[in-house]
Amino acid sequence: MRKVIILPSFEHTAKKLSLSEKKQLAKSLQQFNTFLITGSLPIGLGFKKINHDKYEFRVGLRLRVIVKVEADIYYLVLVGSHQDIKRYLNKFR
């Protein structure tokens, strides 16, 4: 069974989003949850591998979510812009 764990870093970055971005995030998280349950990738989610144990998916044109995968555990790490994602990846390779 797959399990999702929300890290404090994700909560911290999500709190900084505008109301419309939070609505987009909620929709993308719902699509991500559907993907984990069914195994079928929703169109537009853009779930892709970015390094050996980290993946990302789209929240909108500007935002992405970083997911770290260990076995059947999915850690929601960060929500942010492309620059935020690059900074995170440079720091935690």
HTML snippet that shows the backbone in 3Dmol.js (N, CA, C, O; Angstrom):
<script src="https://3Dmol.org/build/3Dmol-min.js"></script>
<div id="view" style="width:600px;height:400px;position:relative"></div>
<script>
const pdb = `
ATOM      1  N   MET A   1       0.837  -1.182   0.000  1.00  0.00           N
ATOM      2  CA  MET A   1       0.000   0.000   0.000  1.00  0.00           C
ATOM      3  C   MET A   1       0.886   1.251   0.000  1.00  0.00           C
ATOM      4  O   MET A   1       1.864   1.329   0.743  1.00  0.00           O
ATOM      5  N   ARG A   2       0.541   2.198  -0.818  1.00  0.00           N
ATOM      6  CA  ARG A   2       1.307   3.438  -0.901  1.00  0.00           C
ATOM      7  C   ARG A   2       0.868   4.403   0.192  1.00  0.00           C
ATOM      8  O   ARG A   2      -0.311   4.503   0.530  1.00  0.00           O
ATOM      9  N   LYS A   3       1.857   5.107   0.733  1.00  0.00           N
ATOM     10  CA  LYS A   3       1.601   6.044   1.820  1.00  0.00           C
ATOM     11  C   LYS A   3       2.200   7.397   1.453  1.00  0.00           C
ATOM     12  O   LYS A   3       3.292   7.460   0.889  1.00  0.00           O
ATOM     13  N   VAL A   4       1.490   8.480   1.772  1.00  0.00           N
ATOM     14  CA  VAL A   4       1.967   9.839   1.508  1.00  0.00           C
ATOM     15  C   VAL A   4       2.240  10.521   2.841  1.00  0.00           C
ATOM     16  O   VAL A   4       1.391  10.531   3.732  1.00  0.00           O
ATOM     17  N   ILE A   5       3.436  11.091   2.967  1.00  0.00           N
ATOM     18  CA  ILE A   5       3.817  11.825   4.168  1.00  0.00           C
ATOM     19  C   ILE A   5       4.139  13.262   3.767  1.00  0.00           C
ATOM     20  O   ILE A   5       4.932  13.502   2.856  1.00  0.00           O
ATOM     21  N   ILE A   6       3.521  14.202   4.450  1.00  0.00           N
ATOM     22  CA  ILE A   6       3.742  15.623   4.184  1.00  0.00           C
ATOM     23  C   ILE A   6       4.832  16.126   5.130  1.00  0.00           C
ATOM     24  O   ILE A   6       4.675  16.096   6.351  1.00  0.00           O
ATOM     25  N   LEU A   7       5.921  16.579   4.556  1.00  0.00           N
ATOM     26  CA  LEU A   7       7.035  17.087   5.355  1.00  0.00           C
ATOM     27  C   LEU A   7       6.788  18.540   5.757  1.00  0.00           C
ATOM     28  O   LEU A   7       6.058  19.257   5.073  1.00  0.00           O
ATOM     29  N   PRO A   8       7.397  18.980   6.868  1.00  0.00           N
ATOM     30  CA  PRO A   8       7.249  20.380   7.298  1.00  0.00           C
ATOM     31  C   PRO A   8       7.691  21.387   6.229  1.00  0.00           C
ATOM     32  O   PRO A   8       7.125  22.476   6.136  1.00  0.00           O
ATOM     33  N   SER A   9       8.685  21.032   5.431  1.00  0.00           N
ATOM     34  CA  SER A   9       9.146  21.929   4.370  1.00  0.00           C
ATOM     35  C   SER A   9       8.042  22.172   3.337  1.00  0.00           C
ATOM     36  O   SER A   9       7.917  23.273   2.800  1.00  0.00           O
ATOM     37  N   PHE A  10       7.246  21.142   3.064  1.00  0.00           N
ATOM     38  CA  PHE A  10       6.122  21.291   2.132  1.00  0.00           C
ATOM     39  C   PHE A  10       5.059  22.208   2.734  1.00  0.00           C
ATOM     40  O   PHE A  10       4.561  23.112   2.062  1.00  0.00           O
ATOM     41  N   GLU A  11       4.718  21.977   3.987  1.00  0.00           N
ATOM     42  CA  GLU A  11       3.718  22.818   4.655  1.00  0.00           C
ATOM     43  C   GLU A  11       4.167  24.275   4.684  1.00  0.00           C
ATOM     44  O   GLU A  11       3.372  25.184   4.445  1.00  0.00           O
ATOM     45  N   HIS A  12       5.436  24.486   4.976  1.00  0.00           N
ATOM     46  CA  HIS A  12       5.988  25.846   5.051  1.00  0.00           C
ATOM     47  C   HIS A  12       5.877  26.567   3.704  1.00  0.00           C
ATOM     48  O   HIS A  12       5.464  27.725   3.651  1.00  0.00           O
ATOM     49  N   THR A  13       6.247  25.880   2.620  1.00  0.00           N
ATOM     50  CA  THR A  13       6.195  26.523   1.303  1.00  0.00           C
ATOM     51  C   THR A  13       4.758  26.668   0.815  1.00  0.00           C
ATOM     52  O   THR A  13       4.447  27.625   0.106  1.00  0.00           O
ATOM     53  N   ALA A  14       3.884  25.749   1.175  1.00  0.00           N
ATOM     54  CA  ALA A  14       2.480  25.836   0.748  1.00  0.00           C
ATOM     55  C   ALA A  14       1.769  27.016   1.409  1.00  0.00           C
ATOM     56  O   ALA A  14       0.889  27.630   0.806  1.00  0.00           O
ATOM     57  N   LYS A  15       2.148  27.330   2.641  1.00  0.00           N
ATOM     58  CA  LYS A  15       1.519  28.452   3.353  1.00  0.00           C
ATOM     59  C   LYS A  15       1.792  29.782   2.666  1.00  0.00           C
ATOM     60  O   LYS A  15       1.006  30.720   2.802  1.00  0.00           O
ATOM     61  N   LYS A  16       2.887  29.876   1.937  1.00  0.00           N
ATOM     62  CA  LYS A  16       3.273  31.123   1.279  1.00  0.00           C
ATOM     63  C   LYS A  16       2.517  31.376  -0.028  1.00  0.00           C
ATOM     64  O   LYS A  16       2.624  32.461  -0.600  1.00  0.00           O
ATOM     65  N   LEU A  17       1.759  30.394  -0.504  1.00  0.00           N
ATOM     66  CA  LEU A  17       1.061  30.530  -1.780  1.00  0.00           C
ATOM     67  C   LEU A  17      -0.151  31.441  -1.660  1.00  0.00           C
ATOM     68  O   LEU A  17      -0.733  31.594  -0.586  1.00  0.00           O
ATOM     69  N   SER A  18      -0.514  32.039  -2.780  1.00  0.00           N
ATOM     70  CA  SER A  18      -1.733  32.847  -2.823  1.00  0.00           C
ATOM     71  C   SER A  18      -2.945  31.917  -2.785  1.00  0.00           C
ATOM     72  O   SER A  18      -2.803  30.702  -2.925  1.00  0.00           O
ATOM     73  N   LEU A  19      -4.117  32.479  -2.599  1.00  0.00           N
ATOM     74  CA  LEU A  19      -5.342  31.688  -2.526  1.00  0.00           C
ATOM     75  C   LEU A  19      -5.583  30.903  -3.818  1.00  0.00           C
ATOM     76  O   LEU A  19      -5.954  29.731  -3.773  1.00  0.00           O
ATOM     77  N   SER A  20      -5.373  31.545  -4.958  1.00  0.00           N
ATOM     78  CA  SER A  20      -5.583  30.852  -6.239  1.00  0.00           C
ATOM     79  C   SER A  20      -4.554  29.737  -6.434  1.00  0.00           C
ATOM     80  O   SER A  20      -4.881  28.679  -6.973  1.00  0.00           O
ATOM     81  N   GLU A  21      -3.319  29.968  -5.999  1.00  0.00           N
ATOM     82  CA  GLU A  21      -2.288  28.922  -6.096  1.00  0.00           C
ATOM     83  C   GLU A  21      -2.614  27.755  -5.170  1.00  0.00           C
ATOM     84  O   GLU A  21      -2.365  26.599  -5.515  1.00  0.00           O
ATOM     85  N   LYS A  22      -3.166  28.050  -4.002  1.00  0.00           N
ATOM     86  CA  LYS A  22      -3.566  26.978  -3.076  1.00  0.00           C
ATOM     87  C   LYS A  22      -4.686  26.134  -3.671  1.00  0.00           C
ATOM     88  O   LYS A  22      -4.720  24.921  -3.463  1.00  0.00           O
ATOM     89  N   LYS A  23      -5.605  26.760  -4.409  1.00  0.00           N
ATOM     90  CA  LYS A  23      -6.670  26.012  -5.078  1.00  0.00           C
ATOM     91  C   LYS A  23      -6.092  25.115  -6.167  1.00  0.00           C
ATOM     92  O   LYS A  23      -6.506  23.966  -6.317  1.00  0.00           O
ATOM     93  N   GLN A  24      -5.133  25.645  -6.928  1.00  0.00           N
ATOM     94  CA  GLN A  24      -4.464  24.842  -7.959  1.00  0.00           C
ATOM     95  C   GLN A  24      -3.723  23.675  -7.316  1.00  0.00           C
ATOM     96  O   GLN A  24      -3.752  22.555  -7.827  1.00  0.00           O
ATOM     97  N   LEU A  25      -3.061  23.941  -6.193  1.00  0.00           N
ATOM     98  CA  LEU A  25      -2.329  22.901  -5.480  1.00  0.00           C
ATOM     99  C   LEU A  25      -3.279  21.797  -5.016  1.00  0.00           C
ATOM    100  O   LEU A  25      -2.969  20.614  -5.153  1.00  0.00           O
ATOM    101  N   ALA A  26      -4.420  22.174  -4.475  1.00  0.00           N
ATOM    102  CA  ALA A  26      -5.401  21.189  -4.007  1.00  0.00           C
ATOM    103  C   ALA A  26      -5.864  20.298  -5.156  1.00  0.00           C
ATOM    104  O   ALA A  26      -6.002  19.086  -4.987  1.00  0.00           O
ATOM    105  N   LYS A  27      -6.101  20.891  -6.317  1.00  0.00           N
ATOM    106  CA  LYS A  27      -6.524  20.118  -7.489  1.00  0.00           C
ATOM    107  C   LYS A  27      -5.424  19.153  -7.933  1.00  0.00           C
ATOM    108  O   LYS A  27      -5.703  17.995  -8.243  1.00  0.00           O
ATOM    109  N   SER A  28      -4.182  19.624  -7.962  1.00  0.00           N
ATOM    110  CA  SER A  28      -3.057  18.771  -8.368  1.00  0.00           C
ATOM    111  C   SER A  28      -2.823  17.649  -7.361  1.00  0.00           C
ATOM    112  O   SER A  28      -2.513  16.524  -7.751  1.00  0.00           O
ATOM    113  N   LEU A  29      -2.968  17.945  -6.073  1.00  0.00           N
ATOM    114  CA  LEU A  29      -2.803  16.905  -5.062  1.00  0.00           C
ATOM    115  C   LEU A  29      -3.896  15.851  -5.182  1.00  0.00           C
ATOM    116  O   LEU A  29      -3.647  14.670  -4.942  1.00  0.00           O
ATOM    117  N   GLN A  30      -5.092  16.263  -5.548  1.00  0.00           N
ATOM    118  CA  GLN A  30      -6.172  15.310  -5.767  1.00  0.00           C
ATOM    119  C   GLN A  30      -5.845  14.403  -6.958  1.00  0.00           C
ATOM    120  O   GLN A  30      -6.078  13.196  -6.900  1.00  0.00           O
ATOM    121  N   GLN A  31      -5.307  14.980  -8.033  1.00  0.00           N
ATOM    122  CA  GLN A  31      -4.894  14.190  -9.192  1.00  0.00           C
ATOM    123  C   GLN A  31      -3.757  13.238  -8.823  1.00  0.00           C
ATOM    124  O   GLN A  31      -3.735  12.090  -9.267  1.00  0.00           O
ATOM    125  N   PHE A  32      -2.819  13.716  -8.014  1.00  0.00           N
ATOM    126  CA  PHE A  32      -1.703  12.876  -7.568  1.00  0.00           C
ATOM    127  C   PHE A  32      -2.229  11.706  -6.738  1.00  0.00           C
ATOM    128  O   PHE A  32      -1.768  10.576  -6.896  1.00  0.00           O
ATOM    129  N   ASN A  33      -3.182  11.971  -5.867  1.00  0.00           N
ATOM    130  CA  ASN A  33      -3.791  10.915  -5.052  1.00  0.00           C
ATOM    131  C   ASN A  33      -4.475   9.878  -5.947  1.00  0.00           C
ATOM    132  O   ASN A  33      -4.356   8.676  -5.708  1.00  0.00           O
ATOM    133  N   THR A  34      -5.180  10.335  -6.960  1.00  0.00           N
ATOM    134  CA  THR A  34      -5.826   9.428  -7.913  1.00  0.00           C
ATOM    135  C   THR A  34      -4.789   8.563  -8.611  1.00  0.00           C
ATOM    136  O   THR A  34      -4.999   7.365  -8.800  1.00  0.00           O
ATOM    137  N   PHE A  35      -3.677   9.163  -8.991  1.00  0.00           N
ATOM    138  CA  PHE A  35      -2.580   8.427  -9.617  1.00  0.00           C
ATOM    139  C   PHE A  35      -2.057   7.335  -8.681  1.00  0.00           C
ATOM    140  O   PHE A  35      -1.819   6.210  -9.121  1.00  0.00           O
ATOM    141  N   LEU A  36      -1.876   7.653  -7.400  1.00  0.00           N
ATOM    142  CA  LEU A  36      -1.361   6.660  -6.454  1.00  0.00           C
ATOM    143  C   LEU A  36      -2.343   5.515  -6.246  1.00  0.00           C
ATOM    144  O   LEU A  36      -1.934   4.368  -6.065  1.00  0.00           O
ATOM    145  N   ILE A  37      -3.633   5.820  -6.270  1.00  0.00           N
ATOM    146  CA  ILE A  37      -4.647   4.787  -6.045  1.00  0.00           C
ATOM    147  C   ILE A  37      -4.824   3.904  -7.278  1.00  0.00           C
ATOM    148  O   ILE A  37      -4.848   2.678  -7.171  1.00  0.00           O
ATOM    149  N   THR A  38      -4.948   4.535  -8.455  1.00  0.00           N
ATOM    150  CA  THR A  38      -5.265   3.785  -9.675  1.00  0.00           C
ATOM    151  C   THR A  38      -4.041   3.351 -10.472  1.00  0.00           C
ATOM    152  O   THR A  38      -4.093   2.361 -11.201  1.00  0.00           O
ATOM    153  N   GLY A  39      -2.943   4.084 -10.338  1.00  0.00           N
ATOM    154  CA  GLY A  39      -1.761   3.798 -11.136  1.00  0.00           C
ATOM    155  C   GLY A  39      -1.838   4.423 -12.524  1.00  0.00           C
ATOM    156  O   GLY A  39      -0.898   4.309 -13.311  1.00  0.00           O
ATOM    157  N   SER A  40      -2.950   5.081 -12.825  1.00  0.00           N
ATOM    158  CA  SER A  40      -3.149   5.737 -14.106  1.00  0.00           C
ATOM    159  C   SER A  40      -2.780   7.214 -13.968  1.00  0.00           C
ATOM    160  O   SER A  40      -3.333   7.927 -13.130  1.00  0.00           O
ATOM    161  N   LEU A  41      -1.851   7.657 -14.791  1.00  0.00           N
ATOM    162  CA  LEU A  41      -1.360   9.034 -14.707  1.00  0.00           C
ATOM    163  C   LEU A  41      -2.337   9.995 -15.369  1.00  0.00           C
ATOM    164  O   LEU A  41      -2.577   9.889 -16.571  1.00  0.00           O
ATOM    165  N   PRO A  42      -2.911  10.936 -14.608  1.00  0.00           N
ATOM    166  CA  PRO A  42      -3.843  11.906 -15.196  1.00  0.00           C
ATOM    167  C   PRO A  42      -3.137  12.818 -16.197  1.00  0.00           C
ATOM    168  O   PRO A  42      -1.973  13.177 -16.019  1.00  0.00           O
ATOM    169  N   ILE A  43      -3.858  13.180 -17.242  1.00  0.00           N
ATOM    170  CA  ILE A  43      -3.315  14.087 -18.256  1.00  0.00           C
ATOM    171  C   ILE A  43      -3.069  15.447 -17.615  1.00  0.00           C
ATOM    172  O   ILE A  43      -3.934  15.974 -16.915  1.00  0.00           O
ATOM    173  N   GLY A  44      -1.905  16.007 -17.851  1.00  0.00           N
ATOM    174  CA  GLY A  44      -1.589  17.338 -17.353  1.00  0.00           C
ATOM    175  C   GLY A  44      -0.855  17.360 -16.025  1.00  0.00           C
ATOM    176  O   GLY A  44      -0.346  18.407 -15.623  1.00  0.00           O
ATOM    177  N   LEU A  45      -0.786  16.220 -15.329  1.00  0.00           N
ATOM    178  CA  LEU A  45      -0.088  16.212 -14.045  1.00  0.00           C
ATOM    179  C   LEU A  45       1.416  16.348 -14.243  1.00  0.00           C
ATOM    180  O   LEU A  45       2.094  16.997 -13.447  1.00  0.00           O
ATOM    181  N   GLY A  46       1.934  15.740 -15.296  1.00  0.00           N
ATOM    182  CA  GLY A  46       3.352  15.890 -15.621  1.00  0.00           C
ATOM    183  C   GLY A  46       4.278  15.258 -14.606  1.00  0.00           C
ATOM    184  O   GLY A  46       5.356  15.791 -14.342  1.00  0.00           O
ATOM    185  N   PHE A  47       3.885  14.133 -14.030  1.00  0.00           N
ATOM    186  CA  PHE A  47       4.706  13.446 -13.035  1.00  0.00           C
ATOM    187  C   PHE A  47       5.931  12.876 -13.732  1.00  0.00           C
ATOM    188  O   PHE A  47       5.809  12.054 -14.641  1.00  0.00           O
ATOM    189  N   LYS A  48       7.124  13.317 -13.301  1.00  0.00           N
ATOM    190  CA  LYS A  48       8.348  12.826 -13.942  1.00  0.00           C
ATOM    191  C   LYS A  48       9.497  12.757 -12.943  1.00  0.00           C
ATOM    192  O   LYS A  48       9.519  13.463 -11.935  1.00  0.00           O
ATOM    193  N   LYS A  49      10.442  11.887 -13.256  1.00  0.00           N
ATOM    194  CA  LYS A  49      11.628  11.696 -12.422  1.00  0.00           C
ATOM    195  C   LYS A  49      12.619  12.814 -12.693  1.00  0.00           C
ATOM    196  O   LYS A  49      12.871  13.158 -13.848  1.00  0.00           O
ATOM    197  N   ILE A  50      13.196  13.399 -11.604  1.00  0.00           N
ATOM    198  CA  ILE A  50      14.182  14.456 -11.799  1.00  0.00           C
ATOM    199  C   ILE A  50      15.559  14.068 -11.283  1.00  0.00           C
ATOM    200  O   ILE A  50      16.553  14.688 -11.660  1.00  0.00           O
ATOM    201  N   ASN A  51      15.636  13.066 -10.437  1.00  0.00           N
ATOM    202  CA  ASN A  51      16.909  12.413 -10.115  1.00  0.00           C
ATOM    203  C   ASN A  51      16.600  11.051  -9.501  1.00  0.00           C
ATOM    204  O   ASN A  51      15.457  10.603  -9.589  1.00  0.00           O
ATOM    205  N   HIS A  52      17.550  10.385  -8.894  1.00  0.00           N
ATOM    206  CA  HIS A  52      17.387   8.975  -8.551  1.00  0.00           C
ATOM    207  C   HIS A  52      16.207   8.658  -7.632  1.00  0.00           C
ATOM    208  O   HIS A  52      15.623   7.583  -7.772  1.00  0.00           O
ATOM    209  N   ASP A  53      15.830   9.525  -6.713  1.00  0.00           N
ATOM    210  CA  ASP A  53      14.697   9.227  -5.828  1.00  0.00           C
ATOM    211  C   ASP A  53      13.695  10.366  -5.725  1.00  0.00           C
ATOM    212  O   ASP A  53      12.792  10.330  -4.890  1.00  0.00           O
ATOM    213  N   LYS A  54      13.853  11.378  -6.573  1.00  0.00           N
ATOM    214  CA  LYS A  54      12.958  12.541  -6.513  1.00  0.00           C
ATOM    215  C   LYS A  54      12.210  12.718  -7.827  1.00  0.00           C
ATOM    216  O   LYS A  54      12.749  12.525  -8.917  1.00  0.00           O
ATOM    217  N   TYR A  55      10.951  13.093  -7.676  1.00  0.00           N
ATOM    218  CA  TYR A  55      10.067  13.316  -8.809  1.00  0.00           C
ATOM    219  C   TYR A  55       9.418  14.682  -8.647  1.00  0.00           C
ATOM    220  O   TYR A  55       9.485  15.293  -7.581  1.00  0.00           O
ATOM    221  N   GLU A  56       8.792  15.149  -9.716  1.00  0.00           N
ATOM    222  CA  GLU A  56       8.039  16.399  -9.625  1.00  0.00           C
ATOM    223  C   GLU A  56       6.742  16.236 -10.389  1.00  0.00           C
ATOM    224  O   GLU A  56       6.632  15.407 -11.293  1.00  0.00           O
ATOM    225  N   PHE A  57       5.756  17.047 -10.006  1.00  0.00           N
ATOM    226  CA  PHE A  57       4.543  17.167 -10.811  1.00  0.00           C
ATOM    227  C   PHE A  57       4.095  18.613 -10.819  1.00  0.00           C
ATOM    228  O   PHE A  57       4.454  19.404  -9.947  1.00  0.00           O
ATOM    229  N   ARG A  58       3.291  18.942 -11.838  1.00  0.00           N
ATOM    230  CA  ARG A  58       2.860  20.318 -12.070  1.00  0.00           C
ATOM    231  C   ARG A  58       1.696  20.720 -11.172  1.00  0.00           C
ATOM    232  O   ARG A  58       0.800  19.927 -10.883  1.00  0.00           O
ATOM    233  N   VAL A  59       1.739  21.960 -10.748  1.00  0.00           N
ATOM    234  CA  VAL A  59       0.600  22.564 -10.065  1.00  0.00           C
ATOM    235  C   VAL A  59      -0.053  23.562 -11.021  1.00  0.00           C
ATOM    236  O   VAL A  59      -1.263  23.784 -10.958  1.00  0.00           O
ATOM    237  N   GLY A  60       0.716  24.141 -11.872  1.00  0.00           N
ATOM    238  CA  GLY A  60       0.248  25.104 -12.871  1.00  0.00           C
ATOM    239  C   GLY A  60       1.414  25.416 -13.775  1.00  0.00           C
ATOM    240  O   GLY A  60       2.375  24.650 -13.844  1.00  0.00           O
ATOM    241  N   LEU A  61       1.338  26.530 -14.467  1.00  0.00           N
ATOM    242  CA  LEU A  61       2.451  26.899 -15.337  1.00  0.00           C
ATOM    243  C   LEU A  61       3.692  27.262 -14.543  1.00  0.00           C
ATOM    244  O   LEU A  61       4.812  27.027 -14.997  1.00  0.00           O
ATOM    245  N   ARG A  62       3.503  27.830 -13.362  1.00  0.00           N
ATOM    246  CA  ARG A  62       4.619  28.366 -12.602  1.00  0.00           C
ATOM    247  C   ARG A  62       5.088  27.470 -11.458  1.00  0.00           C
ATOM    248  O   ARG A  62       6.254  27.543 -11.071  1.00  0.00           O
ATOM    249  N   LEU A  63       4.228  26.642 -10.916  1.00  0.00           N
ATOM    250  CA  LEU A  63       4.555  25.886  -9.703  1.00  0.00           C
ATOM    251  C   LEU A  63       4.739  24.393  -9.948  1.00  0.00           C
ATOM    252  O   LEU A  63       4.117  23.805 -10.833  1.00  0.00           O
ATOM    253  N   ARG A  64       5.608  23.802  -9.140  1.00  0.00           N
ATOM    254  CA  ARG A  64       5.862  22.363  -9.166  1.00  0.00           C
ATOM    255  C   ARG A  64       5.905  21.842  -7.732  1.00  0.00           C
ATOM    256  O   ARG A  64       6.133  22.601  -6.790  1.00  0.00           O
ATOM    257  N   VAL A  65       5.686  20.550  -7.583  1.00  0.00           N
ATOM    258  CA  VAL A  65       5.796  19.884  -6.290  1.00  0.00           C
ATOM    259  C   VAL A  65       6.889  18.835  -6.402  1.00  0.00           C
ATOM    260  O   VAL A  65       6.919  18.064  -7.360  1.00  0.00           O
ATOM    261  N   ILE A  66       7.797  18.804  -5.416  1.00  0.00           N
ATOM    262  CA  ILE A  66       8.846  17.791  -5.340  1.00  0.00           C
ATOM    263  C   ILE A  66       8.345  16.654  -4.454  1.00  0.00           C
ATOM    264  O   ILE A  66       7.826  16.881  -3.361  1.00  0.00           O
ATOM    265  N   VAL A  67       8.509  15.429  -4.946  1.00  0.00           N
ATOM    266  CA  VAL A  67       8.115  14.234  -4.210  1.00  0.00           C
ATOM    267  C   VAL A  67       9.334  13.324  -4.112  1.00  0.00           C
ATOM    268  O   VAL A  67       9.957  13.001  -5.124  1.00  0.00           O
ATOM    269  N   LYS A  68       9.672  12.911  -2.892  1.00  0.00           N
ATOM    270  CA  LYS A  68      10.756  11.958  -2.691  1.00  0.00           C
ATOM    271  C   LYS A  68      10.119  10.591  -2.466  1.00  0.00           C
ATOM    272  O   LYS A  68       9.197  10.454  -1.662  1.00  0.00           O
ATOM    273  N   VAL A  69      10.616   9.583  -3.179  1.00  0.00           N
ATOM    274  CA  VAL A  69      10.018   8.257  -3.119  1.00  0.00           C
ATOM    275  C   VAL A  69      11.003   7.273  -2.493  1.00  0.00           C
ATOM    276  O   VAL A  69      12.148   7.154  -2.930  1.00  0.00           O
ATOM    277  N   GLU A  70      10.539   6.578  -1.471  1.00  0.00           N
ATOM    278  CA  GLU A  70      11.297   5.495  -0.844  1.00  0.00           C
ATOM    279  C   GLU A  70      10.353   4.313  -0.694  1.00  0.00           C
ATOM    280  O   GLU A  70       9.428   4.342   0.118  1.00  0.00           O
ATOM    281  N   ALA A  71      10.596   3.269  -1.487  1.00  0.00           N
ATOM    282  CA  ALA A  71       9.727   2.088  -1.521  1.00  0.00           C
ATOM    283  C   ALA A  71       8.306   2.540  -1.869  1.00  0.00           C
ATOM    284  O   ALA A  71       8.087   3.103  -2.941  1.00  0.00           O
ATOM    285  N   ASP A  72       7.346   2.301  -0.984  1.00  0.00           N
ATOM    286  CA  ASP A  72       5.959   2.719  -1.226  1.00  0.00           C
ATOM    287  C   ASP A  72       5.583   3.952  -0.426  1.00  0.00           C
ATOM    288  O   ASP A  72       4.400   4.195  -0.189  1.00  0.00           O
ATOM    289  N   ILE A  73       6.564   4.732  -0.006  1.00  0.00           N
ATOM    290  CA  ILE A  73       6.307   5.956   0.749  1.00  0.00           C
ATOM    291  C   ILE A  73       6.660   7.154  -0.129  1.00  0.00           C
ATOM    292  O   ILE A  73       7.760   7.248  -0.673  1.00  0.00           O
ATOM    293  N   TYR A  74       5.705   8.054  -0.250  1.00  0.00           N
ATOM    294  CA  TYR A  74       5.866   9.269  -1.052  1.00  0.00           C
ATOM    295  C   TYR A  74       5.889  10.457  -0.110  1.00  0.00           C
ATOM    296  O   TYR A  74       4.900  10.742   0.566  1.00  0.00           O
ATOM    297  N   TYR A  75       7.024  11.153  -0.065  1.00  0.00           N
ATOM    298  CA  TYR A  75       7.187  12.320   0.796  1.00  0.00           C
ATOM    299  C   TYR A  75       6.954  13.580  -0.033  1.00  0.00           C
ATOM    300  O   TYR A  75       7.654  13.808  -1.019  1.00  0.00           O
ATOM    301  N   LEU A  76       5.981  14.398   0.355  1.00  0.00           N
ATOM    302  CA  LEU A  76       5.786  15.700  -0.282  1.00  0.00           C
ATOM    303  C   LEU A  76       6.796  16.644   0.351  1.00  0.00           C
ATOM    304  O   LEU A  76       6.693  16.968   1.534  1.00  0.00           O
ATOM    305  N   VAL A  77       7.770  17.084  -0.435  1.00  0.00           N
ATOM    306  CA  VAL A  77       8.917  17.819   0.082  1.00  0.00           C
ATOM    307  C   VAL A  77       8.765  19.324  -0.041  1.00  0.00           C
ATOM    308  O   VAL A  77       9.036  20.052   0.913  1.00  0.00           O
ATOM    309  N   LEU A  78       8.337  19.801  -1.198  1.00  0.00           N
ATOM    310  CA  LEU A  78       8.406  21.228  -1.497  1.00  0.00           C
ATOM    311  C   LEU A  78       7.414  21.578  -2.592  1.00  0.00           C
ATOM    312  O   LEU A  78       7.197  20.789  -3.512  1.00  0.00           O
ATOM    313  N   VAL A  79       6.820  22.739  -2.499  1.00  0.00           N
ATOM    314  CA  VAL A  79       6.047  23.307  -3.605  1.00  0.00           C
ATOM    315  C   VAL A  79       6.665  24.668  -3.904  1.00  0.00           C
ATOM    316  O   VAL A  79       6.845  25.491  -3.006  1.00  0.00           O
ATOM    317  N   GLY A  80       6.989  24.894  -5.177  1.00  0.00           N
ATOM    318  CA  GLY A  80       7.631  26.153  -5.514  1.00  0.00           C
ATOM    319  C   GLY A  80       7.825  26.332  -7.006  1.00  0.00           C
ATOM    320  O   GLY A  80       7.382  25.517  -7.816  1.00  0.00           O
ATOM    321  N   SER A  81       8.496  27.413  -7.346  1.00  0.00           N
ATOM    322  CA  SER A  81       8.779  27.759  -8.739  1.00  0.00           C
ATOM    323  C   SER A  81       9.935  26.904  -9.263  1.00  0.00           C
ATOM    324  O   SER A  81      10.538  26.126  -8.525  1.00  0.00           O
ATOM    325  N   HIS A  82      10.223  27.066 -10.540  1.00  0.00           N
ATOM    326  CA  HIS A  82      11.349  26.347 -11.133  1.00  0.00           C
ATOM    327  C   HIS A  82      12.656  26.693 -10.413  1.00  0.00           C
ATOM    328  O   HIS A  82      13.496  25.820 -10.195  1.00  0.00           O
ATOM    329  N   GLN A  83      12.824  27.958 -10.047  1.00  0.00           N
ATOM    330  CA  GLN A  83      14.037  28.380  -9.336  1.00  0.00           C
ATOM    331  C   GLN A  83      14.119  27.730  -7.956  1.00  0.00           C
ATOM    332  O   GLN A  83      15.200  27.322  -7.532  1.00  0.00           O
ATOM    333  N   ASP A  84      12.993  27.630  -7.252  1.00  0.00           N
ATOM    334  CA  ASP A  84      12.970  26.963  -5.942  1.00  0.00           C
ATOM    335  C   ASP A  84      13.378  25.504  -6.076  1.00  0.00           C
ATOM    336  O   ASP A  84      14.117  24.976  -5.246  1.00  0.00           O
ATOM    337  N   ILE A  85      12.890  24.861  -7.127  1.00  0.00           N
ATOM    338  CA  ILE A  85      13.204  23.452  -7.374  1.00  0.00           C
ATOM    339  C   ILE A  85      14.699  23.296  -7.661  1.00  0.00           C
ATOM    340  O   ILE A  85      15.342  22.392  -7.128  1.00  0.00           O
ATOM    341  N   LYS A  86      15.251  24.172  -8.502  1.00  0.00           N
ATOM    342  CA  LYS A  86      16.685  24.111  -8.819  1.00  0.00           C
ATOM    343  C   LYS A  86      17.536  24.303  -7.566  1.00  0.00           C
ATOM    344  O   LYS A  86      18.516  23.586  -7.365  1.00  0.00           O
ATOM    345  N   ARG A  87      17.165  25.267  -6.723  1.00  0.00           N
ATOM    346  CA  ARG A  87      17.916  25.498  -5.480  1.00  0.00           C
ATOM    347  C   ARG A  87      17.874  24.264  -4.586  1.00  0.00           C
ATOM    348  O   ARG A  87      18.891  23.874  -4.013  1.00  0.00           O
ATOM    349  N   TYR A  88      16.706  23.655  -4.469  1.00  0.00           N
ATOM    350  CA  TYR A  88      16.555  22.458  -3.647  1.00  0.00           C
ATOM    351  C   TYR A  88      17.426  21.324  -4.180  1.00  0.00           C
ATOM    352  O   TYR A  88      18.125  20.662  -3.413  1.00  0.00           O
ATOM    353  N   LEU A  89      17.386  21.100  -5.482  1.00  0.00           N
ATOM    354  CA  LEU A  89      18.147  20.007  -6.085  1.00  0.00           C
ATOM    355  C   LEU A  89      19.651  20.238  -5.949  1.00  0.00           C
ATOM    356  O   LEU A  89      20.399  19.285  -5.728  1.00  0.00           O
ATOM    357  N   ASN A  90      20.106  21.483  -6.076  1.00  0.00           N
ATOM    358  CA  ASN A  90      21.529  21.771  -5.910  1.00  0.00           C
ATOM    359  C   ASN A  90      21.979  21.524  -4.470  1.00  0.00           C
ATOM    360  O   ASN A  90      23.115  21.118  -4.225  1.00  0.00           O
ATOM    361  N   LYS A  91      21.086  21.771  -3.534  1.00  0.00           N
ATOM    362  CA  LYS A  91      21.404  21.601  -2.129  1.00  0.00           C
ATOM    363  C   LYS A  91      21.361  20.135  -1.698  1.00  0.00           C
ATOM    364  O   LYS A  91      22.188  19.704  -0.895  1.00  0.00           O
ATOM    365  N   PHE A  92      20.401  19.363  -2.224  1.00  0.00           N
ATOM    366  CA  PHE A  92      20.174  17.980  -1.780  1.00  0.00           C
ATOM    367  C   PHE A  92      20.298  16.999  -2.938  1.00  0.00           C
ATOM    368  O   PHE A  92      19.309  16.367  -3.309  1.00  0.00           O
ATOM    369  N   ARG A  93      21.432  16.862  -3.492  1.00  0.00           N
ATOM    370  CA  ARG A  93      21.641  15.900  -4.590  1.00  0.00           C
ATOM    371  C   ARG A  93      21.835  14.524  -4.084  1.00  0.00           C
ATOM    372  O   ARG A  93      22.023  13.598  -4.873  1.00  0.00           O
TER     373      ARG A  93
END
`;
const viewer = $3Dmol.createViewer("view");
viewer.addModel(pdb, "pdb");
viewer.setStyle({}, {cartoon: {color: "spectrum"}});
viewer.zoomTo();
viewer.render();
</script>
